[in-house]
Amino acid sequence: MKLIQITKEGYYNLKKELKELIEVKKPKAVVRLQKARAMGDLSENSEYSAAKEELAFVEGRIQEIETILKTSQIVENQQKGIVNVGVKVTVENKGKKEEFHIVGEFEADPSLKKLSHKSPIGKALIGKKVGDWVEVEIPAGRIKYKIVDIQ
């Protein structure tokens, strides 16, 4: 079984989400399903169908998180000055600076500048150091970044 790389922050966020799902969302979904079932004819009961779907979604997410947590490896930046999972890297392109947080694949959120180490930009940055240039093929074309800082 392949280990999933994850940051310490990402691991604890998943543990928190799992606790919320088990202690709050699943019991609420069960109660909703029981109430819908009590309404009578299940074949024409849209509330019953929706409640059943919600419970299935919650249970599926619980299983997914449990699997991730069982197969994950918390990665801490072992080598200072080298881009790896868990670091924040500042890059420059045509005078414009951007900061990316390199994270595990299940933590990625491009809108928050959290990039998976398996994304095109993440892959290009892994193993590089300050002063290195990387060229990345993205949907909009090719882009060149100079690494200016690693934290």
N, C-alpha and C positions, 0 to 999 in steps of 0.2 A: 504494500500500500504506500502510495506517494504522500510524503508530508506536505502540508499546506503551510506556506510561510505567512506569518501574521505578526503585526506589531503588538507590543504589550497593550497599547491603548485599544487596538482593534479587538484583541482577545477579551479584555474586560468589558468592552461595549457589547460584544456578543453574549457574554455571561449575564450582563444586565438585561439585555433583550430577552434571553431565555427565561430568566426569573420572572419578568413581566408577563411573558406568554403563559407560563405555567401557573402563576399565582393569581393573575388578574384576567387576562383575555380568554383563556380556555374555560375557566368557571363561568364567565359571562356568556360565552358562546353556548355552553351546555344548558344554562338556564333559559336562554333565548330559544334553543331547540325544544326544550321541554314545554315551554309556553306555546310554541307554534304547534307542537304535536297535539296539545290539549284542545286546540281550536277545531278539531274534527277532521273532515275529509282531506286526507293528505294529497290526493291526486290533483286537487285544484287549489292548494294552499301555497301561495307564492312565498309567504313568510317562512313556512317550513323549508322550502327549497333554499331560500337565501340563508337561513340559519344553518342548514346542513352544509352548505358551501363554505360559510364562514368558519365553522368548526373544522372542516377538512383542511382549509387553508392554514389555520392556527396549528393544527396537528402536524401538517406538512412542514411548516416553518420550524417547529420544535425539533422534528427529526433532522432537518437540514442543519440547524445550528449544532445539535448534539454531534452529528457526524463531523462537522468542521472542527469543533473543539477537540474531539477525539483524535483527529488526524492532523492537528495543527502543531506547528513549532514556532514558538515566540522567537523572533529574530531581533537581536539588538546589534547595533552597528559595532562590529568587532574591530574593524580597521578604521581608525580616524583618518579623515581626509579622502576617503574613497566612497563613491556613491554606492549605497546598498539599501535594502529594505529598511525602512525606519528613519532615513535621513530626510532633511529638508535641503533641497538643492536650489540655488539661485542661478538662473541662466540668463544670458543676454542675447538678444537678436536685434540687429540694426539699432542699437542704442536703447532698446526697451528691455527692462528687466522683469523677469517673472520668477516666482518661487513655486516649486512643486514639492509635495511631500510624497516620497516613494513608499508605497504600502503594499500589503498582500492583495491578491486578486479579489478577495471577498470584502475588502475595505474600500475599494476604489470608489471615488466620487469626483469625477472631473469638474463638476460645478464648484467644488471646494478645493480644487487643485490637488486632490489626492489621486495620484496615478498609480496604477498597478505596475509592479515590476515586469509584468508580461505584456503591457501595452507597448505600442511602437516607441513612444518617447521613453518610457520606463526602461525598456530593453536597451535602448541606445545609451542611456545614462549609466546603467549599472556597470560598476568596475572602473569608472572614469574618475579623474581628479580635477582640482581647480586648475584652470588654464587649458584644459582639453577642449577640443571642438567635437561636436557630434552633428551628423547630418541624418535627418529623419524623414522618412516618406510618410506623410499624413494625407488624409483625404483631399485637403486643399492643395497638395503638391509637396515639394521638398522644402524643408526648413533647416537652417543651420543655427545651432546654439553654441555659445561659449560658456563653459561652467565658470562662474565667478565666486561662488561660495558654497560650502557644504557644512551643514550643522547636524 
